[in-house]
Amino acid sequence: MKVAVAGCCHGELDKLYETLELLQRRNNVRIDLLLCCGDFQAVRNEADLRCMAVSAKYRHMQTFYRYYSGEKKAPVLTIFIGGNHEASNHLQELPYGGWVAPNIYYLGYAGVVKYRGVRIGGISGIFKSHDYKKGHFECPPYNQQTVRSAYHVRNIEVFKLKQLKHPMDIFMSHDWPRSIYHYGNKKQLLKMKSFFRQEVENNTLGSPAASELLQHFQPTYWFSAHLHVKFAALMQHQANIEGQLPKATKFLALDKCLPHRDFLQVIDIDHDPNASDSLEYDIEWLAVLKATNNLINVTSNAWNMPENNGLHAKWDYSATEGALKEILEELSHNLKIPCNFSVTAACYDPYKLQKNMEPVHIINPQTTEFCAKFGLTDINDRIQQVKEEGSVRGEYEEEEEMDSTESAEEPSEYYTDNSGLSSSINPDEIMLDEEGGDEDQSTCSVDPSPDHPPDFSASFSDTRIMPDSMMISSDDAIDSTNEDLEKSGVSEQTEEKSLNERALKRIGKNENGNSAMKKIKRRNQAIYAAEDEDQV
């Protein structure tokens, strides 16, 4: 089947679907599925805009609300994950995933589904070490800290995903797995994004949590966004079992949805022609959710996940055959995800603006139904209970006031080595302002206009053997060329692109030791403004 993959959507659904329609018409093909890799921006109204981590003057409604209201319907089944510029209050209603509009499905904090026999998984948000071990404690109305920490990846989601044993076909993350840039055309990447050089050379760019999942799953495809650049790589893994052929992962990151940018790619994916054409539950994932239900933490306290270190009575929460059979019986062998979308908030009306609309904490009926069906804890209901209990004791408000921008980790009962996580740098820390109008005009193959039909094939280059550890040796940090590298079966399309980018400076320390924010002009000022980004 033909699967379209999109980078950062930034709420431009009309443009995205128009480009798909143009592509189908011009090439006489039918797109079966659209995957969006974060920064989807499912904004329904003015209150949702207040829950996006961008400054007020850069908040724009875009076009998602038309699909939420029913004015329009997505012409192709769309599955997406969250990024770091989202209406967090809306997505928080669906921690286990669900429909944000008819035919548009959110995977949740982490999730796995099946479509036509293809197993698709994903994890929402971006990695930040200081929030990694906390629970999902945030709820609207957010403060200056929680509006950002709400989209930070948590260790419990990674732990749940690592309980899965069956093969993964496609996996999505918003930020890139750390080290993936060593397996593609790194020289070309740094030519296009020279301000990433230090992080690439230090091997600190990207998410170590995503790298951990990449090593665990070794999926056929991994798709990402976040860095606003197209980049392909082919990672050859080491065989886990002696005598077994090693797997390879085709990685593809895409740009943001703008004219003259590489934001869309169509790929042929093998599927089961006899499988249902409805979106389906993944029974192994459901079994893991049930097994790990007692691990849910809705406080800001740091908590290590169980591991085989002699301190935990149980550390293996993978699905047993009995648990899988029980799930099938509960569903009467009908794995179809119900189309039970319902409106939970007022929809934006351009003729009746409500600029003072305040966000509220909503319990979504989809989540209530899902939790009741599988005996799971409704995270949002539990958060409200904790708030009410804390209000009685006068502790909850005090805890929020103590939540600083540094979000220091509280001491944990158990020691675990997180040295590989604590030094992570993620590019949402980069300070960006408006961009020169003539920049990047030669860097794209997709334009939502009849003059720029998208390219159909993806390139996956520079195969390397993946080490047991995600740590990269000094040899890996040196660019090399090898024209005899293994190819993935997808034709290589590496193009030399001439760029005239201005140098981008990262947040640094001035001579007084204070953080100094240095700006460069960038086009997408509505998304990346200096005051909008997380600080280390």
C-alpha positions in Angstrom: 0.0 0.0 0.0 1.1 3.6 -0.5 1.8 5.4 2.7 2.3 9.2 2.8 4.6 10.4 5.5 4.6 14.1 6.6 7.0 16.1 8.8 5.8 18.9 11.1 2.2 19.7 10.1 1.9 22.9 12.2 -1.9 22.8 11.7 -1.8 23.2 7.9 -4.2 20.3 7.2 -5.9 22.0 4.2 -2.5 22.4 2.5 -1.4 18.9 3.4 -4.6 17.2 2.1 -4.6 19.5 -1.0 -1.0 18.4 -1.8 -2.0 14.7 -1.4 -5.0 15.2 -3.8 -2.7 16.9 -6.3 -0.2 14.0 -6.0 -2.9 11.4 -6.5 -4.4 13.2 -9.5 -1.1 13.8 -11.2 0.4 10.4 -10.7 -2.9 8.3 -11.0 -2.3 6.7 -7.6 -4.3 6.2 -4.4 -2.8 7.1 -1.0 -4.0 4.5 1.6 -2.7 6.1 4.7 -1.1 9.4 6.0 1.4 9.4 8.9 2.2 12.7 10.6 5.3 12.9 12.8 4.3 15.5 15.3 3.6 19.2 15.7 0.2 18.4 14.3 -1.6 21.2 16.2 -5.1 19.9 16.7 -6.3 23.3 17.8 -10.1 23.5 18.2 -10.6 27.0 19.7 -8.9 30.0 21.3 -8.5 28.1 24.6 -6.4 25.4 22.8 -4.2 28.1 21.4 -3.4 29.2 25.0 -2.1 25.7 25.6 0.4 25.7 22.9 4.0 26.5 23.8 4.4 29.5 21.6 4.0 33.2 22.5 0.6 34.8 22.2 1.4 37.0 19.2 2.4 33.9 17.2 -0.7 31.8 17.9 -2.8 31.1 14.8 -5.8 29.0 14.4 -4.9 27.3 11.1 -7.4 24.8 9.7 -7.7 21.8 12.0 -10.9 23.2 13.6 -12.8 22.6 10.3 -12.2 18.9 10.6 -13.1 18.9 14.2 -16.4 20.7 13.6 -17.4 18.4 10.7 -17.2 21.1 8.1 -14.5 19.0 6.4 -13.5 15.3 6.7 -9.9 14.0 6.2 -9.9 12.4 2.8 -7.4 9.7 3.9 -7.0 7.9 7.2 -4.5 9.9 9.2 -2.4 8.7 12.1 -0.3 11.1 14.1 1.9 11.6 17.2 2.4 14.7 19.3 5.4 17.0 19.1 6.5 20.0 21.1 4.1 22.5 19.6 0.6 21.1 20.3 -2.7 22.0 21.9 -1.5 19.9 24.8 -4.9 20.1 26.6 -6.6 18.5 23.7 -4.2 15.7 23.2 -4.1 15.1 27.0 -7.7 14.1 26.8 -6.6 11.0 24.9 -3.5 9.6 26.8 -4.2 6.1 25.3 -5.0 7.5 21.9 -8.2 8.2 20.1 -9.9 10.2 17.4 -9.4 13.9 17.4 -11.7 14.2 14.4 -13.4 11.8 12.0 -10.7 9.8 10.2 -7.8 11.4 12.2 -6.3 9.2 14.9 -3.9 10.2 17.7 -1.6 7.5 19.0 -1.5 8.9 22.6 1.5 9.4 24.8 2.7 6.1 23.2 0.7 3.6 21.2 0.6 0.8 18.7 -2.1 0.0 16.2 -2.5 -2.1 13.0 -3.7 -1.1 9.6 -4.0 -3.7 6.8 -1.7 -6.0 8.8 1.0 -3.3 9.1 2.1 -2.7 12.7 2.5 1.0 13.5 3.9 2.4 16.7 4.8 5.8 18.0 5.8 7.9 20.9 4.7 11.6 21.4 6.7 14.6 22.6 10.4 15.3 22.9 13.0 14.1 25.3 14.1 16.3 28.3 16.1 14.5 31.0 14.8 16.6 33.9 11.2 15.5 33.3 11.9 12.0 32.0 11.3 10.1 35.2 8.2 12.1 36.4 4.6 11.1 36.0 2.1 12.8 33.7 1.0 15.3 36.4 0.2 18.3 34.2 -3.3 19.5 33.5 -4.9 22.7 32.2 -4.8 25.5 32.9 -1.0 25.2 32.6 1.6 27.5 34.0 4.8 28.5 32.2 6.5 25.3 33.2 3.8 22.7 32.7 2.8 24.0 29.3 6.2 22.7 28.2 6.7 19.7 30.5 3.3 18.4 29.3 4.9 17.3 26.0 8.1 15.8 27.5 8.6 12.1 27.0 8.3 10.0 30.2 10.2 6.8 31.1 6.9 4.9 31.7 6.0 5.2 28.0 9.4 3.9 27.0 9.2 1.1 29.5 5.8 0.0 28.2 7.0 0.0 24.6 10.1 -2.1 25.5 7.8 -4.8 26.9 6.7 -5.5 23.3 8.4 -8.6 21.7 6.7 -8.9 18.3 8.2 -7.2 15.3 7.4 -3.6 14.5 6.9 -2.5 10.9 6.8 1.3 11.3 7.7 3.5 14.3 7.3 7.3 14.7 9.0 9.8 17.0 9.0 13.6 16.8 12.6 14.1 17.7 15.3 12.0 16.1 16.9 9.0 17.8 20.3 10.1 19.0 23.1 8.9 16.7 21.0 8.3 13.6 22.8 11.1 11.8 25.9 8.8 11.8 24.1 6.4 9.4 23.2 8.8 6.7 24.8 11.5 4.6 26.1 13.5 7.6 28.2 15.8 5.5 25.1 16.9 3.6 23.1 17.3 6.8 25.7 19.6 8.3 25.9 21.6 5.1 22.2 22.2 5.4 22.1 22.6 9.2 25.6 23.7 10.2 24.4 24.8 13.6 24.0 21.1 14.6 27.7 20.4 14.1 28.7 20.6 17.8 25.9 18.3 18.9 26.5 15.8 16.1 30.3 15.7 16.9 29.5 15.3 20.6 26.8 12.7 19.8 24.3 14.7 21.9 21.8 15.7 19.2 18.4 13.9 19.5 16.7 11.6 21.9 18.5 8.8 23.8 15.1 7.4 24.7 14.2 7.1 21.0 17.6 5.5 20.4 16.8 3.0 23.1 13.5 2.1 21.3 15.2 2.0 17.9 17.7 -0.6 19.3 14.9 -2.6 20.9 12.4 -2.6 18.0 14.7 -2.6 15.0 11.7 -1.7 12.9 11.6 -1.7 9.1 10.9 2.0 9.0 11.4 4.8 11.5 9.9 8.3 10.7 10.7 11.6 12.5 10.4 15.4 12.1 11.3 18.2 14.5 14.6 19.4 12.9 12.9 20.8 9.8 15.2 19.1 7.3 14.9 16.0 5.1 17.3 13.3 6.1 17.5 9.6 5.2 19.6 6.9 6.7 19.9 3.1 6.6 20.9 1.5 9.9 22.1 -2.1 9.8 21.5 -3.7 13.2 23.5 -6.5 14.8 21.8 -9.9 14.9 20.3 -10.6 18.3 20.3 -14.4 17.8 23.2 -16.3 16.4 22.4 -17.5 12.9 19.7 -15.0 12.4 20.0 -12.4 9.6 20.5 -8.9 10.9 17.7 -6.4 10.5 17.9 -3.0 8.9 15.9 0.1 9.6 15.2 2.7 7.0 15.1 6.1 8.7 13.5 9.2 7.2 13.0 12.6 8.7 11.0 15.3 6.9 10.7 19.1 6.9 7.8 21.3 7.9 4.7 22.0 5.8 5.8 25.0 3.8 6.1 25.8 0.0 9.5 24.7 -1.4 10.2 22.3 1.5 10.6 18.5 1.7 7.6 17.9 4.0 6.0 14.9 2.3 7.1 11.5 1.1 5.2 8.6 -0.4 6.5 5.1 0.3 5.3 1.6 -0.8 4.8 -0.6 2.3 4.2 -4.3 2.1 0.8 -5.2 3.7 -1.5 -8.2 4.1 -4.1 -8.1 1.3 -6.4 -10.2 3.4 -6.2 -8.0 6.5 -9.0 -5.6 7.5 -9.0 -2.1 6.0 -10.1 -0.7 9.3 -7.8 0.6 12.0 -7.3 -2.1 14.6 -6.1 -2.5 18.1 -2.8 -4.3 18.7 -3.5 -7.0 21.2 0.1 -7.2 22.5 0.0 -3.5 23.3 -3.3 -3.8 25.0 -2.0 -6.6 27.2 1.1 -4.5 28.1 -1.2 -1.6 29.1 -3.2 -3.8 31.4 0.0 -5.4 32.9 1.6 -2.0 33.6 -1.5 -0.2 34.8 -0.4 -0.2 38.4 2.8 1.6 37.5 1.0 4.8 36.5 2.3 7.9 38.3 0.4 11.2 38.1 2.7 13.2 40.3 5.8 15.2 39.6 7.9 12.9 41.7 10.6 11.0 39.9 10.2 7.3 39.7 12.4 4.6 38.2 10.9 1.8 36.2 11.2 -1.8 37.5 14.4 -3.6 36.4 16.2 -6.8 37.0 18.6 -5.4 39.6 17.5 -7.3 42.7 15.3 -4.5 44.0 12.1 -5.3 42.3 9.9 -8.3 42.7 8.7 -8.0 39.1 10.4 -6.3 36.1 9.0 -8.2 33.1 5.6 -6.9 32.1 5.6 -8.4 28.6 2.4 -10.1 27.4 1.9 -13.8 28.0 0.0 -16.1 25.7 -2.8 -16.2 28.3 -3.0 -12.4 28.4 -3.3 -12.2 24.6 -6.0 -14.8 24.5 -7.9 -13.0 27.2 -7.8 -9.7 25.2 -9.1 -11.5 22.1 -12.0 -13.0 24.2 -12.8 -9.6 25.7 -13.1 -8.1 22.2 -14.9 -11.2 20.8 -12.0 -11.4 18.3 -13.2 -8.0 16.8 -10.1 -5.8 16.9 -11.6 -2.9 15.0 -11.1 0.4 16.8 -14.6 2.0 17.2 -15.2 5.2 15.4 -16.5 6.9 18.6 -15.2 10.4 18.1 -17.2 13.0 20.0 -16.9 16.8 20.4 -15.7 17.8 23.8 -15.1 21.5 23.4 -16.6 24.4 21.6 -15.3 24.8 18.1 -13.7 28.0 16.8 -16.1 30.4 15.0 -14.4 33.0 12.9 -17.5 35.2 13.1 -17.8 35.0 16.9 -14.3 35.2 18.5 -13.8 34.3 22.1 -10.3 35.6 22.9 -10.8 35.2 26.6 -11.8 31.5 26.5 -10.0 29.6 29.3 -8.8 26.0 29.0 -10.4 23.5 31.3 -9.4 19.9 32.2 -11.7 17.6 30.3 -12.4 13.9 30.7 -12.9 12.5 27.2 -15.7 9.9 26.7 -13.3 7.9 24.4 -10.8 7.5 27.2 -13.6 6.7 29.7 -14.9 4.0 27.3 -11.4 2.6 26.6 -10.5 2.4 30.2 -13.7 0.7 31.2 -13.4 -1.8 28.4 -9.9 -2.9 29.4 -9.8 -2.2 33.1 -7.3 0.7 32.9 -6.8 3.8 35.0 -8.1 7.0 33.4 -5.1 9.2 33.9 -7.0 12.4 33.7 -9.6 11.2 36.2 -6.7 10.2 38.5 -5.1 13.6 38.1 -8.3 15.3 39.2 -8.6 13.0 42.2 -5.0 14.0 43.2 -5.8 17.7 42.8 -8.9 17.4 45.0 -7.0 15.5 47.6 -4.2 17.9 47.5 -6.5 20.9 47.7 -8.0 19.5 50.9 -4.5 19.3 52.5 -3.4 22.5 50.9 -0.4 20.8 49.3 -1.2 20.7 45.6 -0.9 24.5 45.0 2.3 24.6 47.0 3.8 21.8 44.9 3.0 23.7 41.7 4.6 26.9 43.0 7.7 24.9 43.8 7.9 23.6 40.2 10.8 25.6 38.8 12.1 25.9 35.3 15.0 23.7 36.2 12.6 20.9 37.2 15.4 19.2 39.2 14.9 15.5 39.7 13.8 14.3 43.1 15.8 11.6 44.7 14.6 8.1 43.9 14.3 5.1 46.1 16.3 3.1 43.6 19.6 3.9 41.9 19.8 3.7 38.2 22.5 4.9 35.8 21.0 7.8 33.8 24.4 9.2 32.7 23.4 8.7 29.1 20.3 10.7 29.5 21.2 13.6 31.7 23.4 15.4 29.1 20.9 15.2 26.3 20.5 18.3 24.1 17.4 18.6 22.0 17.0 21.2 19.2 13.9 22.8 20.6 16.4 24.8 22.7 17.5 26.6 19.6 16.4 30.3 19.4 14.8 31.1 16.1 13.2 34.2 14.8 11.9 35.1 11.4 13.7 33.8 8.3 15.0 35.5 5.1 12.5 35.0 2.3 15.0 33.6 -0.2 16.5 30.9 2.1 16.1 27.2 1.4 14.4 27.8 -1.9 16.4 25.0 -3.6 16.1 22.5 -0.8 12.7 21.0 -1.5 10.8 18.7 -3.7 7.3 19.3 -2.4 5.2 22.4 -2.9 1.4 22.4 -2.3 1.0 23.8 -5.8 0.6 22.3 -9.3 4.2 23.3 -10.2 5.9 21.1 -7.6 4.5 17.5 -7.4 6.2 15.5 -4.7 8.8 12.9 -5.4 7.7 9.3 -4.8 10.8 7.5 -3.6 12.8 7.9 -0.5 16.6 7.6 -0.2 18.2 5.6 2.7 22.0 5.9 2.5 25.2 5.1 4.4 24.5 1.8 6.0 26.5 1.0 9.2 26.4 -1.8 11.7 24.6 -0.7 14.8 26.6 -1.3 18.0 25.2 -3.0 21.1 25.3 0.4 22.8 24.1 3.6 21.3 27.4 5.2 22.1 29.3 6.1 19.0 33.1 5.7 18.7 35.3 8.5 17.6 35.7 6.7 14.2 31.9 7.1 13.7 32.2 10.8 14.1 34.4 11.1 11.0 32.6 11.5 7.7 33.4 8.6 5.3 32.4 7.8 1.8 31.8 4.2 0.6 30.1 3.8 -2.7 29.7 0.0 -2.1 27.5 0.3 0.9 24.4 -1.9 1.1 21.3 -0.4 -0.3 17.8 -0.9 1.1 16.0 -1.6 -2.1 14.8 2.0 -2.2 16.7 4.0 -4.9 19.2 6.4 -3.6 18.3 10.0 -4.4 20.9 12.0 -2.6 21.1 15.5 -4.2 23.7 18.0 -3.7 21.8 21.2 -2.6 23.3 24.6 -2.5 22.3 26.5 0.6 22.8 30.1 1.7 21.8 29.7 5.3 22.9 32.2 7.9 24.8 30.9 10.8 22.5 30.0 13.8 23.8 30.5 17.3 22.7 28.4 20.2 21.8 29.7 23.7 25.1 30.4 25.4 26.5 32.0 28.5 27.7 35.6 28.4 30.7 36.8 30.2 28.6 37.3 33.3 27.4 33.7 33.3 23.8 34.6 32.3 21.9 32.9 29.5 22.1 35.0 26.4 19.6 34.4 23.6 21.0 35.0 20.2 18.6 35.0 17.2 18.7 34.4 13.5 16.1 35.1 11.0 14.0 32.1 10.2 10.8 31.8 8.2 8.6 30.0 10.6 8.5 32.7 13.3 5.0 31.6 14.3 6.4 28.3 15.6 9.9 29.0 16.9 10.2 32.3 18.7 12.9 33.0 21.2 10.6 33.1 24.2 8.8 29.9 23.2 11.5 27.3 23.6 12.6 25.1 26.5 15.6 26.2 28.4 18.2 23.8 29.7 
